[in-house]
């Protein structure tokens, strides 16, 4: 369903972006090597990078790197650079992939894989809480839209591992919202859905929890849960209403990664 790709495009970054703390000024838990690389994968529920059925388990590969805590990359944040990196502040730029997928509703079209240029800033406050956000602008001509993201996140050490808890809010302009959740006249005639053109405004609010549990010195298991509710015009889209459920999305999964460090 078309909403499968929307779930990934709008929500997945909230799960894994803060998880690896590459753009977040959390207190360091371990010494950061000159270069670190993580490679792995696992099973996820609630989204599909290829636009497939989100309500089944699917395999997702993972890989990321971090050089001197300045330059980093992963499948969700894309390629990033911390222009400002102090003990309590991170600010920088990212070239982020904007995932889409194949629609399983005949007559509906999705944008192709896009790219967003983002600027971000986060500050750490007492309690090891990171507050901040980013603004993203499509630079590949898929939506010509602008999105924004705000989060409050906490990192804490537990007996099981490193727990990251994030409360986030997302929004976008009319071009961005309409590209993924609008129904134009031709699509309405082909599908029987009502024409719909969402305006600018909030997209969703959500909460995410990710636990990183070490296995020895080189391996770790990441487990995450994410609950998200659509808001505003996005919640009224026929593509969400067609799901015949509340405007809630739930995601979860397990990832196993192998860490490589180079000093």
Secondary structure per residue as TSV (DSSP state, phi and psi in degrees):
chain	resnum	aa	ss	phi	psi
A	1	X	-	360.0	152.9
A	2	X	H	-59.1	-31.3
A	3	X	H	-65.1	-23.1
A	4	X	H	-59.2	-45.7
A	5	X	H	-69.3	-34.9
A	6	X	H	-63.4	-41.2
A	7	X	H	-58.5	-42.7
A	8	X	H	-68.4	-48.0
A	9	X	H	-63.5	-36.0
A	10	X	H	-98.1	-25.1
A	11	X	H	-116.6	-26.0
A	12	X	H	-65.8	-33.3
A	13	X	H	-59.4	-28.4
A	14	X	H	-70.2	-21.2
A	15	X	H	-82.7	-49.3
A	16	X	H	-103.1	-19.5
A	17	X	T	-58.6	-58.7
A	18	X	G	-66.7	-21.8
A	19	X	G	-59.5	-38.5
A	20	X	G	-98.2	1.5
A	21	X	T	54.2	27.4
A	22	X	S	-76.1	-25.0
A	23	X	S	-117.0	14.0
A	24	X	S	-115.6	137.3
A	25	X	-	-88.8	47.2
A	26	X	-	-69.3	157.4
A	27	X	-	-62.9	131.9
A	28	X	-	-64.5	140.0
A	29	X	S	-97.3	-36.1
A	30	X	S	-130.9	162.2
A	31	X	-	-67.2	132.5
A	32	X	-	-84.7	120.0
A	33	X	-	-70.3	171.5
A	34	X	S	-59.5	-42.6
A	35	X	E	-139.1	130.5
A	36	X	E	-126.7	142.3
A	37	X	E	-133.4	132.4
A	38	X	E	-118.7	131.1
A	39	X	E	-132.7	135.8
A	40	X	E	177.5	-151.4
A	41	X	E	172.9	-179.7
A	42	X	E	177.4	-165.5
A	43	X	E	-108.1	142.2
A	44	X	E	-133.6	156.2
A	45	X	E	-132.1	135.3
A	46	X	S	112.4	-6.8
A	47	X	-	-159.2	160.9
A	48	X	-	-142.1	120.1
A	49	X	T	-60.2	-24.4
A	50	X	T	-94.9	5.8
A	51	X	S	80.2	16.7
A	52	X	-	-79.3	-168.3
A	53	X	-	-64.5	119.0
A	54	X	S	-77.8	-14.5
A	55	X	S	-96.0	42.4
A	56	X	S	-153.8	160.7
A	57	X	-	-71.4	139.0
A	58	X	E	-141.5	154.0
A	59	X	E	-86.0	138.1
A	60	X	E	-132.8	122.3
A	61	X	E	-76.7	161.9
A	62	X	E	-143.1	144.9
A	63	X	E	-159.9	137.6
A	64	X	E	-150.9	163.0
A	65	X	E	-142.7	158.6
A	66	X	E	-144.9	119.8
A	67	X	E	-111.7	113.9
A	68	X	T	54.8	22.8
A	69	X	T	59.4	23.3
A	70	X	T	-114.6	-54.4
A	71	X	E	-108.5	132.6
A	72	X	E	-148.1	163.6
A	73	X	E	-158.4	146.7
A	74	X	E	-161.2	168.2
A	75	X	T	-64.4	-16.4
A	76	X	T	-102.1	-47.6
A	77	X	T	-81.4	-13.6
A	78	X	E	72.3	-136.9
A	79	X	E	-105.6	126.2
A	80	X	E	-130.5	158.5
A	81	X	E	-140.2	123.4
A	82	X	E	-81.5	97.4
A	83	X	E	-66.4	-42.2
A	84	X	E	-112.2	125.0
A	85	X	E	-142.6	95.4
A	86	X	-	-118.4	-176.9
A	87	X	S	-60.2	-35.0
A	88	X	S	-120.4	1.5
A	89	X	E	-135.8	136.2
A	90	X	E	-129.6	134.0
A	91	X	E	-149.2	142.1
A	92	X	E	-175.2	-159.9
A	93	X	E	-130.5	153.6
A	94	X	E	-140.5	147.4
A	95	X	E	-110.4	104.1
A	96	X	E	-105.2	137.8
A	97	X	E	-70.6	144.6
A	98	X	E	-118.5	99.9
A	99	X	-	-73.8	149.1
A	100	X	-	-132.1	-141.4
A	101	X	-	168.3	178.4
A	102	X	-	-85.2	131.8
A	103	X	-	-79.4	136.4
A	104	X	S	-96.6	7.3
A	105	X	S	-103.5	114.2
A	106	X	T	-57.2	132.7
A	107	X	T	96.3	-5.9
A	108	X	-	-106.3	138.6
A	109	X	-	-119.2	143.9
A	110	X	-	-113.2	153.4
A	111	X	-	-61.0	154.3
A	112	X	-	-74.1	178.3
A	113	X	S	-54.9	125.7
A	114	X	E	-111.2	-177.8
A	115	X	E	-142.4	134.4
A	116	X	E	-116.8	137.4
A	117	X	E	-93.9	122.9
A	118	X	E	-123.0	146.7
A	119	X	E	-120.3	141.8
A	120	X	E	-141.1	160.7
A	121	X	E	-155.6	133.9
A	122	X	E	-138.5	144.7
A	123	X	E	-129.9	140.9
A	124	X	E	-93.6	132.0
A	125	X	E	-116.0	170.3
A	126	X	T	-52.2	143.9
A	127	X	T	95.8	10.1
A	128	X	T	53.8	46.1
A	129	X	E	-106.5	130.9
A	130	X	E	-106.0	126.5
A	131	X	E	-122.9	134.1
A	132	X	E	166.7	-157.6
A	133	X	E	-177.4	-172.7
A	134	X	E	-147.9	156.9
A	135	X	E	-120.0	132.8
A	136	X	E	-125.3	134.6
A	137	X	E	-124.6	127.6
A	138	X	E	-62.7	129.4
A	139	X	-	-121.0	10.3
A	140	X	S	-114.8	5.8
A	141	X	S	73.8	21.2
A	142	X	S	-85.0	-36.4
A	143	X	S	-128.5	-24.8
A	144	X	-	56.7	26.9
A	145	X	-	-108.4	173.1
A	146	X	E	-125.7	134.8
A	147	X	E	-121.9	158.8
A	148	X	E	-139.3	155.5
A	149	X	E	-143.6	135.4
A	150	X	E	-132.3	138.9
A	151	X	E	-145.1	154.8
A	152	X	E	-125.4	119.0
A	153	X	E	-130.8	148.7
A	154	X	E	-128.9	138.5
A	155	X	E	-116.8	130.7
A	156	X	E	-142.5	148.8
A	157	X	E	-93.5	125.7
A	158	X	-	-119.6	169.8
A	159	X	S	-62.0	-20.4
A	160	X	S	-91.6	-29.5
A	161	X	S	160.6	-160.3
A	162	X	E	-91.4	119.2
A	163	X	E	-106.1	128.3
A	164	X	E	-116.9	126.2
A	165	X	E	-118.9	129.3
A	166	X	E	-132.9	130.6
A	167	X	E	-109.5	127.5
A	168	X	E	-138.4	160.5
A	169	X	E	-137.8	135.0
A	170	X	E	-125.3	152.2
A	171	X	E	-154.3	175.1
A	172	X	E	-163.4	168.4
A	173	X	-	-83.5	177.8
A	174	X	H	-63.3	-36.9
A	175	X	H	-63.1	-44.2
A	176	X	H	-68.2	-48.1
A	177	X	H	-62.4	-39.7
A	178	X	H	-71.5	-31.1
A	179	X	H	-63.1	-33.8
A	180	X	H	-104.5	-25.1
A	181	X	H	-128.4	8.6
A	182	X	-	-90.7	159.9
A	183	X	B	-130.1	110.8
A	184	X	-	-82.8	178.5
A	185	X	H	-61.3	-44.2
A	186	X	H	-64.5	-40.4
A	187	X	H	-67.8	-37.1
A	188	X	H	-63.6	-42.3
A	189	X	H	-65.9	-34.9
A	190	X	H	-78.0	-26.1
A	191	X	H	-112.6	-20.8
A	192	X	-	86.7	-0.5
A	193	X	-	-77.8	159.5
A	194	X	-	-76.6	139.2
A	195	X	-	-57.7	142.7
A	196	X	B	-154.6	133.9
A	197	X	-	-133.4	94.3
A	198	X	-	-66.2	146.9
A	199	X	-	-92.0	-172.6
A	200	X	S	-71.1	152.6
A	201	X	E	147.5	-168.4
A	202	X	E	-66.1	144.8
A	203	X	E	-103.1	-51.0
A	204	X	E	-162.7	162.5
A	205	X	E	-127.6	142.9
A	206	X	E	-155.6	171.0
A	207	X	E	-134.5	141.0
A	208	X	E	-136.7	142.6
A	209	X	E	-128.5	131.6
A	210	X	E	-133.8	129.6
A	211	X	E	-112.4	123.3
A	212	X	E	-103.8	112.9
A	213	X	E	-109.1	116.8
A	214	X	E	-72.4	145.5
A	215	X	E	-124.7	95.4
A	216	X	T	71.3	-154.2
A	217	X	T	-92.6	-16.6
A	218	X	T	-120.7	-10.7
A	219	X	E	-120.9	156.6
A	220	X	E	-154.1	152.1
A	221	X	E	-112.1	127.7
A	222	X	E	-107.7	125.7
A	223	X	E	-122.3	136.8
A	224	X	E	-140.5	153.4
A	225	X	E	-133.2	142.4
A	226	X	E	-145.5	128.8
A	227	X	E	-123.6	136.1
A	228	X	E	-144.5	140.5
A	229	X	E	-120.5	131.1
A	230	X	E	-70.4	149.2
A	231	X	-	-130.5	160.6
A	232	X	H	56.7	-140.6
A	233	X	H	-62.9	-30.5
A	234	X	H	-61.6	-42.3
A	235	X	H	-65.1	-25.5
A	236	X	T	-88.5	-1.3
A	237	X	-	-62.6	137.9
A	238	X	H	-58.7	-24.4
A	239	X	H	-72.7	-25.2
A	240	X	H	-89.2	-41.4
A	241	X	H	-62.8	-29.3
A	242	X	T	-66.1	-14.9
A	243	X	T	-73.1	-14.4
A	244	X	-	57.5	44.9
A	245	X	S	-151.7	174.8
A	246	X	-	-62.2	158.0
A	247	X	S	-76.7	47.1
A	248	X	E	-112.2	145.2
A	249	X	E	-127.5	137.5
A	250	X	E	-124.3	136.6
A	251	X	E	-137.7	153.5
A	252	X	E	-166.5	168.5
A	253	X	E	175.2	174.0
A	254	X	E	-129.7	130.8
A	255	X	E	-126.6	139.5
A	256	X	E	-114.5	128.4
A	257	X	E	-129.1	148.6
A	258	X	E	-109.7	129.3
A	259	X	E	-100.7	134.7
A	260	X	E	-120.7	130.3
A	261	X	E	-122.8	140.8
A	262	X	E	-135.8	117.7
A	263	X	-	-97.3	360.0
